[in-house]
Amino acid sequence: MKVKFLPMDVEHEVKPGQSILDLAQQNNLHIQSVCKGIPSCAECRVYLKEGETNVIPPSDQELDLIGTAYFVDQRRLSCQLKCFGDVTVDLTEQLEKQENHRDKIIDNNQRFKENSHARLGNILDEQE
């Protein structure tokens, strides 16, 4: 069984019972997850582009977290998404989250540097 990850256009072999989140992390593909797959955060949502008939349907617990989005656009929690055939998963939303987070960190660091009055050096060097 293979999972194709978009937009990177890479494929990886998935083991029976292995979640898409686990497979992605194993192959250094970023999917944000605060709860580490419990599920409780719904941060690991991904779009299931192809292979809807090759995945286990969402549990009641997953549906409680993702709501009706699943029925509209096939978004699933990658920590709960397990397949028994080939699927294609779109990680575009996850990549955008990662980029936004990176931009926020850079912006915060820049703002700190601009507003900081800290001085570099050793306090003993300034004593005379």
C-alpha positions in Angstrom: 0.0 0.0 0.0 1.3 3.4 -0.9 0.5 6.9 0.2 1.2 9.7 -2.1 1.8 13.1 -0.5 1.0 16.2 -2.3 2.2 18.8 -3.2 5.6 17.2 -2.7 4.6 14.4 -5.1 6.4 11.7 -3.0 5.2 8.2 -2.3 5.9 6.1 0.8 4.9 2.5 1.7 2.5 2.4 4.6 2.3 -0.6 7.0 -1.1 -2.1 7.9 -2.6 -0.2 10.8 -0.1 2.7 10.5 -1.6 6.2 10.6 -0.8 8.7 7.9 0.5 11.0 10.7 3.0 8.3 11.8 4.1 7.6 8.2 4.6 11.3 7.5 6.6 11.9 10.6 8.7 8.8 9.9 9.6 10.3 6.5 10.2 13.9 7.8 7.0 15.3 6.3 5.5 18.0 8.5 2.1 17.5 9.9 1.3 19.6 13.0 0.0 17.6 15.9 -0.3 19.0 19.5 -2.0 15.9 21.0 0.4 13.3 19.4 -2.5 11.3 18.0 -4.9 10.9 21.0 -7.0 12.6 19.1 -8.0 15.8 20.8 -6.5 18.8 18.9 -7.6 18.4 15.3 -4.4 20.1 14.2 -3.4 17.2 11.9 -6.2 17.6 9.4 -5.3 16.7 5.9 -7.2 16.4 2.6 -7.8 12.9 1.3 -7.6 13.5 -2.5 -7.9 10.0 -3.8 -8.6 6.6 -2.3 -11.7 7.4 -0.2 -12.7 3.7 -0.5 -9.3 2.5 0.7 -9.5 4.1 4.2 -11.3 3.2 7.4 -14.3 5.5 8.0 -13.9 8.2 10.6 -14.8 7.2 14.2 -17.4 9.1 16.2 -14.5 10.7 18.2 -12.9 11.9 14.9 -16.2 13.2 13.6 -16.8 15.1 16.9 -13.5 16.9 16.3 -13.7 17.6 12.5 -17.5 18.1 12.3 -19.2 18.1 9.0 -16.0 19.2 7.1 -15.4 15.5 6.4 -18.6 15.2 4.4 -17.9 18.4 2.5 -14.3 18.2 1.6 -12.9 14.8 2.7 -10.7 16.4 5.4 -9.5 13.8 8.0 -7.3 13.7 11.0 -4.1 12.2 9.9 -3.6 10.6 13.3 -6.8 8.6 12.7 -6.4 8.0 9.0 -5.5 4.4 8.3 -5.7 2.8 4.9 -5.9 -0.6 3.3 -5.1 0.5 -0.2 -3.4 3.3 -2.1 -4.4 6.8 -1.2 -3.3 10.4 -2.0 -3.1 13.0 0.7 -2.7 16.7 0.2 -0.5 18.4 2.8 -0.9 21.9 1.4 -2.8 23.1 4.5 -0.1 21.7 6.8 2.7 23.4 4.8 0.8 26.7 5.0 0.5 26.3 8.8 4.2 25.5 9.1 5.1 28.6 7.0 2.8 30.9 9.0 4.3 29.6 12.2 7.9 30.2 10.9 7.0 33.7 9.7 5.5 34.5 13.1 8.7 33.3 14.9 10.9 35.4 12.6 8.6 38.4 13.1 8.6 38.0 16.9 12.4 37.7 16.9 12.8 40.8 14.7 10.4 42.8 16.9 12.4 41.7 20.0 15.7 42.8 18.5 14.2 46.2 17.5 12.7 46.8 21.0 15.5 45.3 23.1 17.9 47.5 25.0 20.1 44.6 25.9 23.8 45.1 25.5 26.3 42.5 24.5 29.5 41.9 26.4 30.7 41.1 29.8 29.5 43.2 32.7 33.1 43.2 34.2 34.5 44.7 31.0 32.5 47.9 31.5 33.7 48.6 35.0 36.6 51.0 35.3 
